[in-house]
């Protein structure tokens, strides 16, 4: 049980929570009905685990060798960190589903597009 607690705490800890919320919110708003929540979750996990860290390193001025080394380390430790990726994927998917539900409810509250006929 302590291993599961450790994996969950590593899956969402500290500053990673805000990054996950930002990614989940914007993907839920952009994707709309084009894909299922599970597919959007995979896109979010890809952005969260690969695109965001590499972009952060590039923007901060890291040299290309250190970026390549971090990509290599990601693939070398993939099977060791699979539990963290599963927890992160499930968390992102739940957040995306929640944001899509909020979006759907907001759109349902909007006035209907059918205009009322003019009365004389």
N, C-alpha and C positions, 0 to 999 in steps of 0.2 A: 504494500500500500504506500510505503514511503517513496518507492520508485515512481509510482503514478503521480504522487504529489509533486515530486521533483520535476517530472516531465511537464506537468501542467504549469508549474511556476516558471519554467524556462520558456514554455510556449508563449506565454503572455506576461512579460515582466517589464516594468519601468517605462521607458520611452517607446518601447515597441507597441504598447497599447494604443497610443495616439496615432502612430503610423498605420496600424491596422484599421482604426476607425476612419481615418481619412481615406484610405484605399477602398474600404468597403462602401463608404458613403458615395464617393464619386463613381465607382463602378456600378453601384445600384442605380444611380441617377442617369448615367450615360447609357447603360445597356438596355434598360426598360424590358420590353417583351421579346427582345431578339434572341435570348438564350435562357437556359434554365439556371436556377440558382447554383446548382452543382458545377456547371460549366464556368459560370462567372467566378465561383470559388477557386477553380484551378487557375484562372487568369490572375486573380488577386494573389494567390500563393506565389505564382511566378514573379509578379511584380514585387511582392513583399520580400521574397528570399533572394532574388537575383538582380532585378533591375534597380530597385531602390538602393541597395548597398553599393553597387558598382557606380551608379550615378553619383552617390554621395562621395565616393572616393575620387572620382574624376573631377567633381566640382571643387573638392578641397585641395586639389593640386597633387594628388598622389601620382607617382610615376607608373608607367604602363606595366613594368615588371611586377610591382606590388599588386596591381589589379589582376594580372594573370595568375599570380600566386594565390590570391584569395578565391578566384574561380576554381583553380585546381584543388584547393583545400575543401571547397564546397563539395566537389564531386568525390573526393577521397573519403570524406566523412559522411557521405549521404546515408549509407546504411546504418551507421552508428547513431545518426540523428533522426531516423525515420519516425520515432515516437513524437518528437517535437514537431515534425512536419505534419503529422496526422492531427495533432491537437491544434496546431495553427490553422490548418485547412478547415477543420470543423468549426472553430471559432469564427473565422472569416466568413464561412458559409452562413452561419447563424446570424451574424451581423448584417450581411447582405440581404438575407431574407427579411430581417426586421426593417431595414431601410426601404426595401421594395414594398413591404406592407404599409409603411407610413406613406410612401409615395402614392400607392393605390388609394388609400383612404383620403388623402388630400385631393386627388383628382375626382373622387366620387363626391366630395363636398362642393365642387365647383358648379356653378350654375349650368344648366343644360344649354347646348348650342342651338337648339331649336327655338326660334323666336316665337313669341306669342303673336297671333294675328291681330292686326290693328282693328280696333273697334271704332265705329262711327258715332 
